[in-house]
Structure formats: C-alpha cells, structure tokens
C-alpha cells in the first residue's frame, strides 16, 4: 500500500510539473525558437515578406553583406559606440570608486548618476534632440561661456553626428555600469582597506592593488556586453536621426532592408550575422573565464 501511494504521488507530481511547464514551453517555442529557425531559412532565400514564392539563393545574401559597401559600411558606425563604451566604463569605474569611499552627499550623487538608466530610450532621444538642435541647449551653453566659435550642426554634420549620438549613449548607459561596479567594489572586505592604510597605501594604490584585481571579472563581462551593445545599437540613433547623415547602424539597416525595401531574405541574413557575432562574443567570454579558472 505504501509503495502504491508513493508511486501515485510521483505520478501526480510529474503531471503537475508537466501541466505548469507546458504553456511556458509552448510560448517559448512559438515566439522564440520557431522565429529563429524561420530566420535561418529565410536568410538563404530572396523572399520579399509577403509573396508565396520562396526561391533559395544559397549564400548569396551573406556574400552581399560582406562585399557590398552599402551593407558592410554600417559596421564602421559601430566603432563609434565601441569606443564610447570604453569612455563610459572608465567614467562609471571612476565615479564608483570615488563613491565607494566616504564623500559628501554620496547618496545624492549615486541617484544622479543612476537616474538616466531609469529613463525610457524614447524620452532620452527627444531630450537630446532639443539639446543638440541649432540654438538649442548645447549651443546656448557654448555661447554663454565664450565658445560660440565651436558651435556646429551636431546632428547635421556627417563627420560629428556619430560622436554626438555615441555621447548620448554614454549618458544613458553609464548609470548601469556605475551600479554594477559600485556593487562589486562594495563587496570588498573593509579589512583589506584597513591593512592597506596601515601599510601606508594611498587611494591610488588601493585602487590598483585591491579594487582592480577584485572586480576583474566584472570588467571582462562589461567589455563583452560592450561589444554586443556597440553592434546592436538602435534606439538612440533611430529616434534622433532615423539613420540619416551617415548614422545608420547595423540594426537600423536591417530594419530598413526588411520593411522599407521588402528584402526579408537579405534582412534575415543580416540578423543571423548579428546573432552569430553575439554568440561568438559570449563563447569568447566563457573561454576567457574558464582559462583563468584553470
């Protein structure tokens, strides 16, 4: 009788697990895995998105991405965001280090630095549209301090438009990295700082010998995320410029190819390339971490 009850309980438990897992798994397969499978299938075709005809063209779409300057040149725009990420990480680490020690109005400055991360990307885009527009906030500030000769078309000059957009991204995302670094630094034992003070180490020595080695993994993780984020930049340039004046990123180009020019096959190939880059960067991160553990 005991064995029967125990077996019955196991079957009931299994049935409950299956029942509660079915709907989430069904949604995951329907809205995640199936679209990815179809994306790979369309990437080898010239499908326009609505025709019933699906003609396979092999690797022609992938060859076009890496040989046609119209599509390959957008990778250059990602370099601006990649460089901006190092500036962003440097500023975030600098402020996180300072605010991890005793300073005046520490919580106030923490709130100011983290606040942009809480804002919606659309709102930030419109705020900086007003900031960069002719005779807008930035031009007014430059003229007020006697630097009116440096006023430019910040979003109209192809030579500096991506610098302006990358600067906006720095302001938006620095708060997230700041909180990550601050949390990592705050987890360091105070005994290490006390021992360093006894040995006569100043703040710079404590930063180089205690903080940097401790948060090394966090720095590596943020660097990996920076590479992926630089390639997949979308919301800020799309809202502020729509990709005009040489500010079109890889994701904006993919969307335009799919929905503006009805080249879903080519756009799918571009999406696959982006996916493979992100996967490769993630695997590289795992290999680096595993190599250090060994």
Phi, psi and omega in degrees: 000320180295318179296320180296317181294319179296318178295318180297320179296320179296319179294319179296318180297317178296319179296321179294317180298315180296318182297317182281340180269342187296310184295311177301319179294320178297318178294320179297316180294317184292316188255359179236299187286316180298316176300323179293318178298315178295325179298316177298320180295315181292333183295343178259018182229176176249031184299139181263000175103343181222342181287148176282345180276130181230097182262125182277136183240011179069226183266018183300318180297318180293322178296320181295323181300318186264357179242331180278119181302331181300327182260326184283332184295338182293341177295332179295326179297326180297336180296326178298315181289329178292315177295319179298331180295321178294321176296316180299313180295322178297315178295318180297317179292323179298309181291324179296321179293315181297314185281356174279343175262177181284115178222162178289141176053042183302309183294327179297314180290327176300316179296319180296317183289326183274341185305317180302331180291340180273348184275152178287142181299326178295316180297318179297320178300315180289325177299314182281341170298317177290326181294320185264351185293157179304133184061025177272202186298313183295315179297321179296318179295317180297318179292327182292329181260013176082020179248035182297337180291345180267003179293132181222173171279089189297328179248009181244347181262116182301339182283335184236357185298320181288332175293319178296316181292321178294324176296322176297319178296324177300313181297323184286315191262353182296326181298324179294311178296324178300314180293320179298313180294319181296319178296319179293318181292323181293339180280352179288135182296137179293340179298326179295319179292321179296318178295322179294321177297321179296323180282356178087017180284135176274184184296324180294318178295321178296323179294315183286324188263339183244305188290307184300312179297329183287322184259021182302317181296321180295320177298318179296316180298315180294328177293318178297316178296328180295319179297314179295318181293325180295322180285326185261019178301133184215300196297313182297306180295327182291319181287319187277324185230344184069014181087011182278168177057035176080020181255013183287123178268176183297320181290319178297319177299319180297316180294318178297317180298321183285312191255337179268322183252001176055041175248071185294325179298312179294319179296324177296320177297321177296320178295323177295319178299316178298317178299316181294325178295315179297317179296318180296319179295320179296316178296323178298319178299316180296320179295320179295317179294317180295323179296322179291324180293323179289000000 
